[in-house]
Amino acid sequence: MSSLRIILGDQLSLGVSALVGLDPERDVVLMMEVMAENTYVQHHKQKIVLVLSAMRHFAEELRQTGVTVDYVTLEDPDNTGDLTTEMRRAVARHTPDRLMVTEPGEWRVLKMVEGWAASTGLPVEIRSDDRFFASRTRFAAWAQGRRGWRMEHFYREMRREHDILMEGDKPTGGAWNFDAENRKPLPASTLLPPRLRFPPDETTQAVIELVEQRFSDHFGGIEDFGWPVSRQDALRALNDFIDVGLPRFGDYQDAMRAGAPFLFHSLLAPALNLGLLSPREVCEAAEGAWRSGSAALNAVEGFVRQILGWREYVRGVYWSLMPEYGERNALQATRRLPAFYWTGDTSMRCLREAVSDTARHAYSHHIQRLMVTGNFALLAGVSPREIERWYLAVYADAFEWVEMPNTLGMAVFADGGQMASKPYAASGAYIDRMSDFCSGCAYDVKQKTGPNACPFNYLYWAFLIRQKDRLSNNPRLAMPYRTLAGWTAERQAAILVEAAEFLDGLE
């Protein structure tokens, strides 16, 4: 039998399940660049360059192994712009006996693929994506019957199951996590290492020119593109992180500094989410750094938890709860996304820094996403769907399965506690403690109210007042609600008025 084996843009791994058992004499690999996948949200220009260039590099890698690749480019004048119609055109070209595809990473694409048998009259084999530590079935088995889902519980099972940072039955170092050691602000005197970036090669440069022509109105700059687009460069990026980033990653993983978006972070999520790296090899490289003595345990465990813990956990949440999950709005937030999320035009320096870094690099690290852009959206009551679509659009590593739960569950608590035990709400004091943003801001982080006060301060208390009926019984919010209980009704009303005036002024 001949097979048309379809590889999607985030399945760029030679060992991906759709390629297993490929017969070079009979089978054809189909890869498709289509307009619909680049425009269903207004993806950052660098994200489009990254995906298309990585696809083209992967297609060439397949050809060099003797595989026949039918590659449809955006420039093809006959390109219909849609995955299903391009698949049907390929079926007409190759007349295969069957289609094979690895399960897509996004629910909407899976629904599309599940309709391909009816639209072609051919059998379609949808194979499990085994590039993760936990299959969708494995996560569902873990979640079944649990009253509450917590990443920490799942993470410990994954550590045991895959024997990562374990000494027999016990966690290496005698503790499951070292969070308490990983919350240091970055001293002003700390020198940051230069991070490995990848100048565009001929293929990437051609894609850059294409994106400038076709997507000139999309968000972000393209001049500083430097992401790895091949397996070889992704491995170089991994080695660079292990050598120069990981040793100090743990101490400063929550720190922020103006003009320094990368710090000691791995910068590997885009390569991981495209399939250029595997999560197992990344975790094993980090564990190897601890065992060789080149990185401390708190750094290694903190990084492993991001991959083996959060990354696997959010994927399980996504597939267990979609499509209903995408519509959740537990806090009944309805405000439109402020325009400065796209323009960076705000007097709040922390937000200006986060948005400008995002525009320049299609990247900001997890604390900027959670405690700056996410925290503001939470406190302001921004519609979950609007902030979620923004995150999906602007980051190079954003694919819906990983981005949506992190946004709805972590950043804006729209799932009401399905993922996280409390909202990640904070006043300006947190940002001041973990960054140097406040020193150059138009607002005074020490002032709680008034025209010069940091807006995060009164927005934080206004949020707690507005959400009292929903959140006051949360044990992790007992302290701020005890504080609020001592406020007069007049003081609370004044905070609500000040917050409303500020937010209304954004519109």
N, C-alpha and C positions, 0 to 999 in steps of 0.2 A: 504494500500500500504506500502511496505517496502522501506526504503530509505538508501542509502549509503551516509553518511554525511561526507564530506571531510574537514578536518581542516589543513590549511597550517601553516608553521612555525612561521609566524608573526600574527597568529589569536588565541592567547592563552588566550581567555576570555570566561568564562562560559556563558556570555550573548551574545556571537557573533551570528550574525543572522543565520548562518548555523545550529545552535543548537536549535533555537527556534521551539517549537512544537515537539521535539524529543520524539519518543515512545520507551521506553527502551525494550519493548517486541518485537518490529519489526525491529528497526533501528540499524545500526552499524556505529560507527565513524571510519573513516580511517585516519591515520596519517602516513606520509612517510618520512623517511630519505633517500635522494638519492644523489648520487655522483655529478650529474650535477649541483645541486643547491649549492654545496660547492666549485665548481671549475670553474664556468663560469667567475669569476675573482678570483685572488689568495687571498681569504679572510684571514684576520688575524686569527691566530690559536685561539685566545681568542673569536673571533666572532663566529667561528664554535662551540667551546665549549659552549658558551652562548646559541646559538639557539638550539643545540641538547639537552643539559641538560634541558633547559626550556621546550622543547617539551616532554621529558620523564617525567618530573615532572607533566606537565599538563595532560598527558595521565593517570597517576596514580590518579590524582585528579578526573578525569572523572570516572574512574573505581570505586572509593570510593563512587560515587553518584549512582552507579548501572548501568552505561552506559557500553555497550559492545564496546571495542576499539580494532580494528585491527591495530596493530602498527608494521610497517616495519622498522627494524633497518638496519644501514649500514652493520652490521656484517652478516646479513642474506645471506647465500650463493646463494640464488635464486634471490636476489635483482638485478634488471636490471639497476639501476642507473638513472632512468628517471621517472618523475612524471606521464606522460601519460601511459607508459607501466606498471608501478606499479598500477595505477588505474585500468587498464584493467585486471590485474591479480586478483585484489580484487573483481572486478565485477564477474569474473569466480568463485571465492570462495563463494560469498554470494548471487549471482543472485538477486540483488535488482530490484525493479520496476522503480526506478528513482535515480538520483544523485542530491545532494544539496551541494552548496559551496558558501561561502561568496566571493564577488568579490575580486580578488587578488590585492595586493598593487602595483604590477609592470605590466607594459603594456605587456611585452613579456609573462608573465605567464597568463594574461588574454586572450591573443590570443591563447595560448595553451588550456586553459579551454574551450574556445568557440568552439574548435574542438572536444570536448569529445562526444557530442551527435552523430556526424557522425561516430566516431570510435567505439562507443559501441551500437548504435541503441537505446539508452535509452534517455528519456527526462532529460535535465540538467537544474536545477533551479539555476541561479546565483543571489544571493541575495545581496542587497546593504549593504555596510559596514557602519553601523550606529554608530560606535564607535567614530566618529568625530563630532565636533560641526556643520560643514557644509557638506552637501552631495555634491557630484560632480555636481548634478543638481542645487543646491543652489549657488555654486560658479559660474557656467556658467550663471545663471540669473543675478548675480551681474556684471559679466564681459561684458555681451552683450551690445554692443553699446558704450562702453567707449573708448575714444581715447588713454588713457594711464591707465595702471594698477599700483596702488600703494598700498602697504600693509597697510599703515596708514588709508586709506579710508575704506578698507575692515574690518580692525580691529575695527574701530569705530562702524560699523554696527553690528559686532559680539558682541561687548560689550552691545549694546542696546538690541539686539535680545535675548541674554542669561542672561541679567541682572547681569552682573559681574562687580564689582567695579563701580556701578552706584548709584546715589541718585535721584530717579525719572528719569527724562530725561537728567540729567546732570552727567558728569563724577565725580566720587568721588575725592574730593580735588580740583575741579574746572579746571582740565587740563587732557587732554587725555594721555599725556606721560610726564615723568620726566627725559628724556634723559640727560638734562643738569646737573643733579645731579648724574649721573651714570657713570662718566668718570674720576674718581679719580685714580691716580697712587697709588700703594700700598706702604705705608711707610715701610722702612726696619725693623722698630721695631714692626710691626704688627704680633702678634702671630696667627697662623692658627689653627683651631680646628681639632682634629683627626676626620677623616671621617669613617663612618661605612662601613666596607667591610665584605664579606661573605665567610669564608673559605669553600673550596669544601667539600660537603658531599659525601656519598658513590656513589650516582648516578653521580654527577659531576666528581668525581675522575675517575670513569670508562670511562667517555667521554674524559677526559684529556688524559688518556692512549691510547684511540682509536685515538685521533687526533695526538698524537705524532707518532703513527705507520703509519697512513694513509696520514698525511699532514705535514710531517717533513720538507718539502722544502718550506712551506708557510711562509709568513712574520710574524715577531713578536715573543715575548716570551710568555710563558704560566705559568711561575712560580708565577706571581703576580695576577693570576685570583682571582677576588673578587666580581663579579657582582651578583646581585640577580637573581635567576633562578626560583623562585616560587612567586605566588601571596602573600603569607605570608611575604616573605623576601622583596618583592617590597614595601609593605606597611610599613615595618620597615625602609626602605631606605627613603621613603617619609617623615615619621615622623622625621627622623634624619635631613634631609634637613630643614624642617620647624623649627626645634629647634636650630640647630647650624649653618646652612648655610644662610638661608633666611635673618636673621636680618642684615647681612652685605653684602649680595649679591649685592644690588643695587649700593652702593658706589664703589665697586671694581669689577664689572662684566666685565670690559674691561681691567683689570690689568693682568700682567703676572709676574711670579717670577720663576727663575731657580730652578729646583728641586721640584717644587710645582705645579703639573698639575691640582689639584682639586680646590684649593683655597676655595671659598664659593659657587661654582657652584652646581647645583642640583644633577648631575650624574644620572638623572632619564630617560634620553632619551632612553637608551636601553630597560628599562622596559616598557616605554610608547609604543615604536614602536613594541614590541612583543605582546602587549595587556595585560600585567600583571597589568598595571595601566590604568585608563581612564583619558583622558585630563580634563574632568569635575571635577572629584574628586581631581585632582591635583590643578586646579585653585581654587576650593572652599576651599581647605586646606590653600592655600596661602592667599586668601581673609579673611579667618577666623583668620589668624595670625595678619592681620592688625586690624581687628575689635576688637580683644582681646588686642591689644596694644603691642604684642610681636615682631612685625616687622613694619618698617616704610613704608609709602605709596610708596616712590620711589623704594624701593626694591620689594615690592609686585607687583606694576604695571609693573616694568621692567621684572619680571619673567612671569607674566600673558601674557604680550605681546609676549614673546617667544612661548608660547603654543597656546593661542587663536588667536594671530596674525600671526607670522611667520610660525608656523607649519601648520596651516590650509591654509594659503595663498599659500605656496609652493606646497601643495598637489593639490590645485585648478589649479595652473599654470601647473603642471605636466600633469594632466588628460585633461586639455583643449588643450594642445599643442602637446602632443605625437601623433605619433612617430617622427614627423619632428623636434621637439624641441631638441632631442638628437644629431642632426647633425649640429646644429647652430655653426657658427664661424664668427661672425660679424667683428672681428678685424683681421681676416685672419692670425691667429697664427698657426705656423707649427713646432716649435722646439720640439725635442724629450724631454721627461721628464728626467731631470738630474738623474743620478744614486744615488745621495745622498738622494733622497726621499725614497729610500729603505735601504740605508746603514747608513745614518747619517754622512757620512764621508765628512765633509765640515768645513772650517775654520770660517764660519759665525755662531757665537754662537747661535743666535736666531733660525736659521733653525736646527742646531744640537740638541738644546734642544727640539724643537717641534717634530722632527722625533724620537728622543730617547724616549720621553714620549709616543709617539704613538706606538712605538715598544713594550714598556714595558707594557702599559695599554690598548691598542686599544682605546685610548682616548686622545684628547686635546680639550681645550674649544674653544668657537666660535671665539674669537679674534685671537688665535693662528692659527686657520684654515683660517680665512679671511685675517688677516693682516700680517701673516708671510708666511705660505706655499702658501696660495692663492695669496697674493700680489706678491711674487716672481714669481710665474707662470705667472701672468698677465704681470708683467714688462718684463719678459724674453721672452714672446711670445710663451709659451708652448702650444702645441696643446690641445684644450679644451677636446677632447676625451681622451687623455692620462691622464691629471690631474683629469678628472672626474672619470675614471676607478680606479685611485689610491685612491681617497677619498672613493669610494664605497668599495674597498677592505680592507682598513686599520682600519676603525672605527667600533666599536661594535654596534653603533646606526645607521649605514649607510644602509638604504634601498632605492632603487632607487627613489621612489616617493618623498622622502624628501632630498636626497643627490644631485640628479641631478640639480634641480633648484637652490639650494644653491650654487653649483659649477659653473654652466654655467651662471646663472643670477647674482649672487653676487660676487663670487670670481674672475672670469675671464671675466665678461661682454661679454660673447660669444653671448648672445641674443640681444645685441645692445641696451639695455635699456628697454626690456619688463618688467623686474622685478624691477630693481633699476634705480634711476635717474642719476647715474654717476658711473664710475668705482671706485672701492675702491683701488685706487693707492696711495701709500705713500712712502716717502723717509725714511731713517733711523731715522730721527728725531722723527717720531711717535713711533717707537719701543723703542727708548731711553726714551721717555716721559712715556710710559706705562709699562716699564719693567726694570729689572736690567741686561738684557742680554748683553748690549753694554759694560758694565764695564769690562767684562772678555773676550772680543772678540779680535781676531787677527787684526781686522780692526778698524780704528778710525772713529766713527760716526760723528765727527766734521769736518772731511776732506771731501770735495766735489768731488775732483778728485785726481788722482795719485795712485800709487801702494798700499798705505796704507789706502786709502779712503774706507769707507763702500760702498760695491757694490750697496746697495739700493739707494744711493744718485745719482750716475750717471745713473743707470738703470731707475730711475724715470723720469729724464729729457729726456733720450733717448726715452723712451716710448711715452712721450708727443710729441716729435718731429716726431717720426715715424707715430703716429696716428693723426697728426694735421688735415688732411683733414676730418677725421671721427669725431673728438672730439672737435675741437676748437670752434664750435658753441654751445657747451653745457654750459648753464649759470652757472652751478656749478663748471665749470673749468675755468671761466673767469680770475680769479686771476693768476694762473700759466701761462696761455697763454699770459697775459699781460706782465708777467716777461720775457717770451721767446721772445716776440716781441722786447724787448730791447737788445737781444743778437745779436752779429754779426754772419754772416753765418759761419765764421771760427770757432767761439766758439761752435756753434751747431754741426758742422762737427766733431770737436775734441771729443765732448761727445759721438757722435754716434760711432766713432772709438774705444773709450775706452770701451764702453759697448759691442760692438761686439767682441773685443779681449777677454774680460772676459768671455762672454758666449761661445765663440768658445773654450776657454780653458777648459770648463766643459766637453766637448765631447772628 
